[in-house]
Amino acid sequence: MVLSNADYISGLRRSTKFYYQYQSIKDEYNNFSQNTPYQIHPKAITASKPINTKQIAELVKNLQKSEQTSSKLTEVASKIKEIEKKIKEFKKPLDNDLAELIDQFVETKKKSLKNDENKQLRKEVGELKQQLKKLIGEKVDEIIRCCEDSIKLEQKNETRTIANSN
């Protein structure tokens, strides 16, 4: 008796563990599909709802913008903290009265930078600046630079926050 190639392969398949698992599942599936009352009409056409890719692309773009804005806001906040540290370092070796004068100058300078047209604030800044120059000299210029940088960063931060909320 000579076995054909197809019979030989068929015999190998039947002797594997996989073949028995396949047969078991096949029988269960056939039994389930024949005994299930729910059936789709043979002429029915099924389709899935189309995906709105434009909406998805816009959502992804908005998410990326908010992540960029968030990271920029964090960066700006850390720069502001660095500037505040610098000002704090200026005040360390000074006595309390001088440190308070610097704080008053910083706050007044910030207000005047935010409100350019207020002559009273500009006058007050000028007076405080003169007092500080007499007491600590040229370091006042560096404190002024720190104030201006801090205000610019805070304004950027506010602008980004407003733009992000719209």
C-alpha positions in Angstrom: 0.0 0.0 0.0 1.4 3.3 -1.1 0.3 6.5 0.6 0.0 9.6 -1.5 1.6 12.8 -0.4 -1.7 14.4 0.5 -2.7 11.4 2.7 0.7 11.5 4.4 0.3 15.3 5.3 -3.3 14.7 6.3 -2.2 12.0 8.7 0.5 14.2 10.2 -2.1 17.0 10.8 -4.5 14.7 12.6 -1.8 13.5 14.9 -0.9 16.9 16.3 -2.3 18.5 19.5 -3.3 21.6 17.5 -5.5 19.6 15.2 -7.5 18.3 18.1 -7.9 21.8 19.5 -9.0 23.0 16.1 -11.6 20.3 15.8 -13.0 21.0 19.2 -13.3 24.7 18.6 -14.7 24.1 15.1 -17.4 21.8 16.5 -18.3 24.4 19.2 -18.5 27.2 16.7 -20.7 25.3 14.3 -23.0 24.3 17.2 -23.1 27.9 18.4 -23.7 29.5 15.0 -26.5 27.1 14.1 -28.3 27.4 17.5 -28.1 31.2 17.8 -31.4 32.9 17.0 -29.9 36.2 15.9 -28.9 36.3 12.3 -28.1 39.1 9.8 -30.2 39.1 6.7 -28.2 37.6 3.9 -28.7 40.7 1.7 -28.0 43.2 4.4 -25.0 45.4 4.0 -23.2 46.3 7.2 -20.9 49.3 7.4 -19.2 51.2 10.2 -19.7 54.9 10.8 -17.1 57.0 9.0 -14.5 58.6 11.3 -14.3 62.4 11.2 -10.5 62.7 10.6 -10.7 66.5 10.4 -12.1 66.6 13.9 -9.5 64.2 15.2 -6.7 66.2 13.5 -8.0 69.4 15.1 -8.2 67.8 18.5 -4.6 66.5 18.2 -3.4 70.0 17.0 -5.2 71.6 20.0 -3.6 69.1 22.4 -0.2 69.8 21.0 -0.8 73.6 21.3 -1.9 73.2 24.9 1.2 71.0 25.7 3.5 73.6 24.1 1.8 76.4 25.9 1.9 74.5 29.2 5.7 73.9 28.8 6.3 77.5 27.8 4.3 78.7 30.9 6.4 76.4 33.1 9.5 77.7 31.5 8.4 81.3 32.0 7.5 80.6 35.6 10.9 79.1 36.3 12.6 82.1 34.8 10.5 84.4 37.0 11.6 82.3 40.0 15.3 82.7 39.0 14.9 86.5 38.8 13.2 86.5 42.2 16.1 84.5 43.5 18.5 87.0 42.1 16.7 89.9 43.8 16.7 87.9 47.0 20.5 87.4 46.7 20.9 91.1 46.3 19.1 91.6 49.6 20.9 89.0 51.7 23.9 91.1 52.8 21.7 94.2 53.4 19.9 95.3 56.6 16.1 95.0 56.9 15.4 98.7 56.0 17.4 98.5 52.8 15.8 95.1 51.9 12.4 96.7 52.4 13.3 99.6 50.3 14.3 97.2 47.5 11.0 95.3 47.8 9.1 98.6 47.7 11.2 99.7 44.6 10.5 96.3 42.9 6.8 96.5 43.5 6.5 100.1 42.4 8.7 99.5 39.3 6.5 96.5 38.4 3.4 98.7 38.7 4.9 101.4 36.6 5.9 99.0 33.9 2.4 97.6 33.8 0.9 101.1 33.8 3.1 103.2 31.5 1.0 106.3 31.7 0.8 106.7 35.4 3.1 109.7 36.1 2.8 109.4 39.9 4.2 105.8 39.8 7.1 106.9 37.5 7.9 109.7 39.9 7.9 107.4 42.9 10.1 104.9 41.0 12.6 107.7 40.3 12.7 108.8 43.9 13.2 105.2 45.1 15.9 104.7 42.5 17.8 107.7 43.7 17.6 106.5 47.4 18.8 103.1 46.4 21.7 104.5 44.3 22.9 106.5 47.3 22.8 103.4 49.4 23.9 100.5 47.2 25.3 102.2 44.0 25.3 100.6 40.6 23.6 97.4 41.8 20.3 99.3 41.4 20.7 99.0 37.6 20.8 95.2 37.9 17.8 95.2 40.1 15.9 97.3 37.6 16.9 94.9 34.8 15.6 92.0 36.9 12.3 93.9 37.5 11.9 94.6 33.8 12.7 91.0 32.9 10.3 89.7 35.5 7.5 92.0 34.2 8.1 91.0 30.6 7.9 87.4 31.6 4.8 87.8 33.6 3.1 89.7 30.8 4.1 86.9 28.4 2.7 84.4 30.8 -0.6 86.3 31.1 -0.9 86.7 27.3 -0.3 82.9 26.8 -2.8 82.1 29.5 -5.5 84.3 28.0 -4.7 83.0 24.5 -4.9 79.4 25.7 -8.3 79.9 27.4 -9.7 81.2 24.1 
